[in-house]
């Protein structure tokens, strides 16, 4: 186990310093940032999908869990509301704009990850 210092050195548990390539550190940071971006988009899309299924199954909107999901996803869905007509059938609500939001946020996440890789990834020779 080691710690990276602010001078670009690695200090091991024993206290000895070793110089490492800053490219290795930069690639590690890039991998972590892109991983966090993918995780964030995945969590957001999962919550939107959960919101979609709760509406589809006619979940009680007064329930605490349903209110939590609605309050978390509403800011991300507000720009998509009214895009497509919402269909209802015997209490079942088909909010197709939720599915459109998932596609859009997935594309945005993919573009962000690709831009980060283009801008900061080490060129291979």
MIVO-176885 format. One record per residue (C-alpha): residue number from 1; residue in three letters; x, y, z. Coordinates in Angstrom, 2 decimals, padded with zeros to 5 digits. Example, Ala and Ser with C-alpha at 12.3 -4.5 7.8 and 13.67 -1.06 7.14 Angstrom:
# residues 2
{node 1, "ALA", {012.30, -004.50, 007.80}}
{node 2, "SER", {013.67, -001.06, 007.14}}
***
This chain:
# residues 125
{node 1, "UNK", {000.00, 000.00, 000.00}}
{node 2, "UNK", {001.33, 003.42, -000.87}}
{node 3, "UNK", {000.39, 007.09, -000.88}}
{node 4, "UNK", {000.92, 009.53, -003.73}}
{node 5, "UNK", {002.32, 012.81, -002.51}}
{node 6, "UNK", {001.78, 016.23, -004.08}}
{node 7, "UNK", {005.32, 016.14, -005.52}}
{node 8, "UNK", {004.66, 013.13, -007.75}}
{node 9, "UNK", {006.42, 010.65, -005.49}}
{node 10, "UNK", {005.02, 007.52, -003.98}}
{node 11, "UNK", {005.60, 006.98, -000.31}}
{node 12, "UNK", {005.24, 003.39, 000.76}}
{node 13, "UNK", {004.15, 002.31, 004.20}}
{node 14, "UNK", {007.81, 001.89, 005.12}}
{node 15, "UNK", {008.39, 005.61, 004.46}}
{node 16, "UNK", {010.62, 005.20, 001.39}}
{node 17, "UNK", {010.01, 007.42, -001.62}}
{node 18, "UNK", {009.95, 006.28, -005.21}}
{node 19, "UNK", {009.40, 008.39, -008.31}}
{node 20, "UNK", {006.54, 007.34, -010.56}}
{node 21, "UNK", {005.44, 008.57, -013.93}}
{node 22, "UNK", {002.91, 011.36, -013.72}}
{node 23, "UNK", {001.25, 009.75, -016.75}}
{node 24, "UNK", {000.38, 006.74, -014.61}}
{node 25, "UNK", {-001.20, 008.98, -011.99}}
{node 26, "UNK", {-003.08, 010.93, -014.65}}
{node 27, "UNK", {-004.41, 007.75, -016.25}}
{node 28, "UNK", {-005.51, 006.48, -012.85}}
{node 29, "UNK", {-007.36, 009.73, -012.19}}
{node 30, "UNK", {-008.93, 009.60, -015.65}}
{node 31, "UNK", {-010.12, 006.04, -015.04}}
{node 32, "UNK", {-011.62, 007.03, -011.71}}
{node 33, "UNK", {-013.38, 010.11, -013.11}}
{node 34, "UNK", {-014.84, 008.20, -016.05}}
{node 35, "UNK", {-015.88, 005.41, -013.71}}
{node 36, "UNK", {-017.62, 007.88, -011.41}}
{node 37, "UNK", {-019.34, 009.47, -014.41}}
{node 38, "UNK", {-020.62, 006.08, -015.55}}
{node 39, "UNK", {-021.75, 005.25, -012.04}}
{node 40, "UNK", {-023.60, 008.55, -011.68}}
{node 41, "UNK", {-025.40, 008.15, -015.00}}
{node 42, "UNK", {-026.21, 004.53, -014.14}}
{node 43, "UNK", {-027.71, 005.50, -010.78}}
{node 44, "UNK", {-029.70, 008.34, -012.35}}
{node 45, "UNK", {-031.04, 006.08, -015.09}}
{node 46, "UNK", {-031.93, 003.39, -012.55}}
{node 47, "UNK", {-033.89, 005.89, -010.46}}
{node 48, "UNK", {-035.71, 007.17, -013.56}}
{node 49, "UNK", {-036.52, 003.58, -014.56}}
{node 50, "UNK", {-037.80, 002.92, -011.04}}
{node 51, "UNK", {-039.95, 006.06, -011.31}}
{node 52, "UNK", {-041.32, 004.75, -014.62}}
{node 53, "UNK", {-042.20, 001.34, -013.17}}
{node 54, "UNK", {-043.80, 002.83, -010.06}}
{node 55, "UNK", {-046.06, 004.95, -012.27}}
{node 56, "UNK", {-046.72, 001.98, -014.54}}
{node 57, "UNK", {-047.81, -000.18, -011.62}}
{node 58, "UNK", {-049.98, 002.56, -010.17}}
{node 59, "UNK", {-047.99, 003.02, -006.99}}
{node 60, "UNK", {-049.55, 005.13, -004.25}}
{node 61, "UNK", {-048.07, 008.62, -004.70}}
{node 62, "UNK", {-048.60, 009.33, -000.97}}
{node 63, "UNK", {-046.20, 006.52, -000.03}}
{node 64, "UNK", {-042.89, 007.76, 001.40}}
{node 65, "UNK", {-040.76, 005.68, -000.97}}
{node 66, "UNK", {-042.72, 006.82, -004.03}}
{node 67, "UNK", {-042.44, 010.44, -002.85}}
{node 68, "UNK", {-038.69, 010.04, -002.40}}
{node 69, "UNK", {-038.24, 008.63, -005.90}}
{node 70, "UNK", {-040.46, 011.35, -007.37}}
{node 71, "UNK", {-038.63, 014.15, -005.56}}
{node 72, "UNK", {-035.21, 012.87, -006.65}}
{node 73, "UNK", {-036.13, 012.29, -010.29}}
{node 74, "UNK", {-038.46, 015.25, -010.91}}
{node 75, "UNK", {-035.65, 017.80, -011.50}}
{node 76, "UNK", {-034.14, 015.51, -014.12}}
{node 77, "UNK", {-037.48, 014.74, -015.78}}
{node 78, "UNK", {-039.00, 018.23, -015.77}}
{node 79, "UNK", {-037.58, 019.17, -019.18}}
{node 80, "UNK", {-039.05, 016.03, -020.74}}
{node 81, "UNK", {-042.58, 016.36, -019.31}}
{node 82, "UNK", {-045.09, 017.22, -022.00}}
{node 83, "UNK", {-042.78, 016.04, -024.76}}
{node 84, "UNK", {-045.01, 013.06, -025.47}}
{node 85, "UNK", {-048.59, 012.54, -024.42}}
{node 86, "UNK", {-048.96, 010.52, -021.22}}
{node 87, "UNK", {-051.32, 007.59, -021.66}}
{node 88, "UNK", {-053.47, 006.21, -018.84}}
{node 89, "UNK", {-055.49, 003.05, -018.74}}
{node 90, "UNK", {-057.42, 002.01, -015.59}}
{node 91, "UNK", {-054.95, 003.74, -013.26}}
{node 92, "UNK", {-051.87, 002.58, -015.16}}
{node 93, "UNK", {-049.78, 005.51, -016.36}}
{node 94, "UNK", {-047.47, 005.20, -019.35}}
{node 95, "UNK", {-044.92, 008.02, -019.11}}
{node 96, "UNK", {-042.83, 007.45, -022.18}}
{node 97, "UNK", {-040.86, 010.62, -021.57}}
{node 98, "UNK", {-039.12, 008.73, -018.75}}
{node 99, "UNK", {-037.71, 006.32, -021.31}}
{node 100, "UNK", {-036.64, 009.19, -023.56}}
{node 101, "UNK", {-034.86, 010.78, -020.57}}
{node 102, "UNK", {-032.97, 007.53, -019.94}}
{node 103, "UNK", {-031.77, 007.47, -023.55}}
{node 104, "UNK", {-030.77, 011.15, -023.48}}
{node 105, "UNK", {-028.89, 010.88, -020.18}}
{node 106, "UNK", {-027.14, 007.73, -021.38}}
{node 107, "UNK", {-025.99, 009.55, -024.51}}
{node 108, "UNK", {-024.82, 012.55, -022.46}}
{node 109, "UNK", {-022.86, 010.25, -020.14}}
{node 110, "UNK", {-021.29, 008.45, -023.09}}
{node 111, "UNK", {-020.30, 011.76, -024.72}}
{node 112, "UNK", {-018.75, 013.06, -021.46}}
{node 113, "UNK", {-016.71, 009.88, -021.00}}
{node 114, "UNK", {-015.53, 009.97, -024.62}}
{node 115, "UNK", {-014.56, 013.65, -024.36}}
{node 116, "UNK", {-012.60, 012.98, -021.18}}
{node 117, "UNK", {-010.77, 010.12, -022.86}}
{node 118, "UNK", {-010.03, 012.18, -025.98}}
{node 119, "UNK", {-008.75, 015.12, -023.97}}
{node 120, "UNK", {-006.78, 013.35, -021.25}}
{node 121, "UNK", {-005.97, 009.78, -022.26}}
{node 122, "UNK", {-002.34, 009.00, -022.96}}
{node 123, "UNK", {-001.66, 008.36, -026.63}}
{node 124, "UNK", {-000.54, 004.80, -027.33}}
{node 125, "UNK", {002.20, 004.21, -029.81}}
***
